[in-house]
Amino acid sequence: MPNKKKIGVLISGNGSNLQALIDACEQPDFPAEITVVISNKESAYGLNRASEHGIPAHIISHKNYKTREAFDEAMHKLLLHHNAEIICLAGFMRLLSAGFITKWRGRILNIHPSLLPNFKGAHAVRDALEAEEKETGCTVHLVTEELDSGPVILQAKVPVLPDDTEDSLHQRIHEQEHRIYPQALRILVEKL
């Protein structure tokens, strides 16, 4: 497929959502390709996933920068160097600065393990269990300056089972994340 949109993926960990995006982008009819993966942690297994698929993988440690803005600027320059047009956050555990979000407005996707606007923040699965919810899920949304508050692209529901632990529920949510994240990326690409 000619003129595929170029995607930069930001990660901090295992990269299972990165793998779902890689698998989708390797399909001939998928309208996007990943041109760079950036991790803020050198131990992120997702870096191996990128390398195994011939995708340039870089580490930019936030610890090497005095401010969030300086760290974000380093990522911005690397994304531009790899011609990225859209950013996918795939388990990227850093808040982005307002300036970075402004530069990429409408072109940053995030996946979150709850049915937003419920359970924003880093402990969404635990929060859903503690609230004794009967149903939770995951959301792909556009990133704005307000945490986990941008326009929703897609959601998937996941029932909370009586014997669920945080791990078991997270695992079932991950299965849905892997399904809807590529779909949401396709939706965004086709809108741009």
N, C-alpha and C positions, 0 to 999 in steps of 0.2 A: 504494500500500500504506500503510494508516494506521499510526501509531505506529512509524515507522522509528527505529532507534537512532541517536543523534547521535554523530558521530565527529570527533575532532580528530586531525589528522595533523601530526607533527613531521618536518621535513626540514632538510637542510643543503646539498643540491646540486641535481642535474638534475631529480630528481623523476619518474623513469620508473615507479617503483612507485606513487607518488602518482597518476600518470596511469591506471595499471591499476585503482586503487581508485576514481578518479573515474568511469571508464568503467563499472565494475560498479555503482556507486551510482546512475548515471543510468538503469539498467534498471528498469522499473516494478515488477518482482517482487523486487528486491533489498531486504533488510530493514534497510538502513542508509543514512544520508545524511551527507556531510561538511559540517560546519557551520563549521569553521575550519581554516586551515593556518598553522602557525607555523614560521618558519625562524630559526636563529641566525646566518645569513649573508645579508646584503642582496643578494649576487650570485647567490643560488640561483635557478636557472631555474624550479624548481618553483613559485615565487611567481607567475610568469607563467602557468603551467598553471592554478593556482587562479583567478587573475583572469579568464582566458579563459572559465571555467565559472561565473563569478559567485559564487565562494566567497571569503569574507573571508580575506585573507592578511595576516599580520603578521610584522614582523621584531622579534625580541627578541635583541639581541646579548649573548652571554655576557660579552663584554669590558666591558660597562657595569656588571657586578656584581662585588662583592669576593669573594663565595663562590658555590660551586655551589648551596648551599641557597637563597640569595637569588635567583639566576637561575631555579631551579626553581619558587620561589614565584610569581615573576612569570608564568611559563608556566601554573602551576596556576590563578591568578586569571583569566587570559585564557581558558583552557579552560572554566572554570565560567561566565564571562560569555557564552560561545557555547553553553552548555548541553551540552557534550560529556559523553558517558557512557562512551566507550571511546576509547583513544588508540592510534593506529597509528604506529609509528616507521618511516619510509620513507627510509632513508639519513640518519638523524639521527646525527651523529658526535660526540655528547656523552654521557658517562656520567651517569646520573640518580642523584640522591641517595637514600639509604635512606628519608628522610622522604617524598619525592615518590612513590616506589614503594609505600610503605605506604598512602598516601592513595588510590592507584589500583589496589591489589592485585587481581589477577585480571582487570584491564581494560586492560592494556597489552600490545599485540602488537608483536613485532619480526620482521623478516625478516633472515636471515643466510645468506651465500653458502657454506655447507658443510653436510654432513650431521652436525649436532651429535649427540653431544658432540665430534666431531672438529673440529679447527682453529677454535677460538674466537679472538676478537679481530679486529683491523682488517686482517689480511693473509691471510685464509683461503684465497683463491684461489692466491696465491703459495705459501703453505705446502703446499697440496695438490700443486702441481706439484713443489715441491722434495722432497716425500716420495715422488714417483713413484707417486702413487695412480693406479689404473686407473679409478676412479669417484669423483665428488664430487657436489655438488648444492646444494640450499638447504633451509632449515628456517624455518618460521614457528612461533614459540614465545611463551609468556607470559613477561613480564619479571619477574625476581626480583632480589634484591640482588646475587647472584653473576653475573658477566658471562657472557652467552650460555649460561645454565644452567637456565632455567625450563622448565616442562612443554611438550613438543612438541605442536603442534596438527596440522601437516602437514609432510611432506617430499617432495621430488622428486629423483630421481637423474639425474645427467648424466655420461655417459662422458667420460673424459679421453682425448683423441686423441693419437697419437704426435707430431704436429707442433703441438700446442696451445701458444700463448703465453698469458701472463696475460690479455691483452685478448680473445683469441678464446674462451678458456674462460669468462671473465667474461660475455661476450656471450651464450653459450648458457645459462649459469646464469640470467642476467637474464630470458631468455624463459620459463624455468620459474617464476621468482619472480613474474612478471606473471600467470601462470596460477594459482598456488596461493595467493597472498596474498588475493585476493578470496574464494576458497573458505574459507580459514581464518577470515576475518572473519565470513563467514556462519555458520560453525560456532560461533564464540564468541557472536555475537548470539543465535543460537537457543538457546544454553545459559543465557544470562542472563535 
